[in-house]
Amino acid sequence: MQYLQDNVGLILVAILSGAMFFWAHFGNRLRGIKEVSCSEALQLINHKSALVLDVREPDEFKNGHILGSRNIPLGKLKERAGELERHRDQPVVAVCRTSNRSNSACALLGKQGFGQVYLLNGGMTAWTKSGLPLEK
């Protein structure tokens, strides 16, 4: 018991870092967001006619994007979600630079009833590192 009292700060740091590790690895699954790799995204695009939704800003999109992707910046997604209505029953792969913004986009689309929303793990950074084609 004395050990716990003497090291309460270290114990709290260990608990906090464990919780952060858990959330980083399992947080998306707990919120119902499905992550896909670049190769899994390609399978969805090529075999299931997935819509690629790029939620980066227009200037980022113009510098290079996944072929056939649709650009709706994250800040405008809520008001423009109706534009995606015809894609409600097909897979949607959300992408941004590193997957931070697309994570939020997946959560928003999920709340609006899109059942097949996927997060491209690593975003455009992972896509380009994999040597996959871009369109300008």
C-alpha atoms as one frame of an Amber mdcrd trajectory, in Angstrom:
protein
   0.000   0.000   0.000   2.867   2.361   0.741   4.243   1.691  -2.748   0.951
   2.860  -4.301   0.950   6.039  -2.244   4.575   6.798  -3.102   4.089   6.213
  -6.833   0.588   7.491  -7.497   1.864   9.816 -10.269   3.596   6.985 -12.130
   0.549   4.763 -11.787  -1.723   7.478 -13.187   0.638   8.006 -16.136   0.634
   4.251 -16.837  -3.173   4.100 -16.726  -3.521   7.180 -18.948  -1.032   5.903
 -21.530  -2.807   2.545 -21.599  -6.147   4.253 -22.190  -4.645   6.368 -24.985
  -3.133   3.263 -26.593  -6.479   1.466 -26.384  -8.384   4.403 -27.928  -5.838
   4.839 -30.732  -6.156   1.203 -31.745  -9.799   0.462 -31.035 -11.588   3.849
 -30.943 -12.765   3.761 -34.554 -14.113   0.240 -34.201 -15.983   1.200 -31.068
 -17.605   4.076 -32.977 -18.499   1.797 -35.909 -15.938   3.227 -38.341 -14.363
   0.601 -40.589 -10.767   1.219 -41.632  -9.405  -0.111 -44.923  -5.909  -0.292
 -46.348  -5.074   1.020 -49.800  -5.409  -2.456 -51.319  -8.764  -3.005 -49.595
  -9.942   0.404 -50.839  -8.938  -0.587 -54.378 -11.016  -3.748 -54.043 -14.034
  -1.703 -52.949 -13.521   0.772 -55.800 -12.947  -1.827 -58.524 -15.367  -4.567
 -57.461 -18.095  -2.806 -55.475 -18.217   0.569 -57.286 -17.320   2.445 -54.122
 -17.514   6.211 -54.144 -14.254   7.829 -53.050 -15.116  10.924 -51.024 -12.150
  13.278 -50.664 -12.791  15.652 -47.753  -9.676  17.779 -48.227  -9.809  21.424
 -49.242 -10.139  22.177 -52.987  -6.511  23.330 -53.362  -5.283  20.052 -51.821
  -7.616  18.105 -54.109  -6.308  19.931 -57.217  -2.731  18.934 -56.358  -3.629
  15.274 -56.814  -6.452  12.929 -55.890  -7.652   9.362 -56.369  -9.064   8.791
 -59.849 -12.800   9.469 -59.974 -12.997  10.786 -56.421 -15.495  13.427 -55.393
 -14.366  16.466 -53.416 -16.540  17.811 -50.607 -14.436  19.539 -47.926 -15.135
  18.335 -44.402 -16.316  21.801 -43.333 -19.096  21.675 -45.932 -19.983  17.991
 -45.707 -22.918  18.369 -43.344 -24.665  20.908 -45.577 -23.775  19.055 -48.796
 -24.447  15.480 -47.633 -27.625  15.450 -49.716 -25.420  15.373 -52.825 -24.369
  11.874 -51.779 -27.907  10.544 -51.342 -27.782   8.332 -54.444 -24.671   6.634
 -53.007 -26.344   5.762 -49.696 -26.518   2.019 -50.465 -23.034   1.610 -51.892
 -19.624   1.703 -50.213 -18.134   5.145 -49.573 -14.392   5.420 -48.936 -13.550
   8.672 -47.156 -10.069  10.083 -47.660  -8.048  13.120 -46.594  -4.312  13.695
 -46.202  -3.649  11.476 -43.177  -7.146  10.219 -42.145  -7.919  12.735 -39.399
 -10.583  14.656 -41.329 -11.907  11.547 -43.044 -12.414  10.004 -39.607 -14.816
  12.844 -38.783 -16.469  12.471 -42.201 -17.106   8.761 -41.562 -18.718   9.539
 -38.214 -20.931  12.221 -39.782 -22.035   9.996 -42.679 -22.697   7.119 -40.305
 -25.009   9.334 -38.259 -26.832  10.268 -41.462 -27.587   6.636 -42.256 -24.805
   5.679 -44.650 -24.183   2.049 -43.743 -21.079   1.244 -45.779 -18.621   3.993
 -44.896 -14.906   3.215 -44.823 -11.898   5.222 -43.688  -8.790   4.990 -45.878
  -6.174   4.267 -43.244  -3.281   6.691 -43.690  -5.162   8.775 -46.264  -3.494
  10.215 -49.332  -0.124   9.906 -47.635  -0.494   6.115 -47.574  -1.948   6.095
 -51.106   1.033   7.937 -52.597   3.548   5.900 -50.561   1.969   2.794 -52.089
   2.693   4.187 -55.555  -0.967   4.218 -56.547  -2.124   6.547 -59.331  -3.285
  10.109 -58.842  -5.324  12.398 -61.048  -4.833  16.176 -61.319
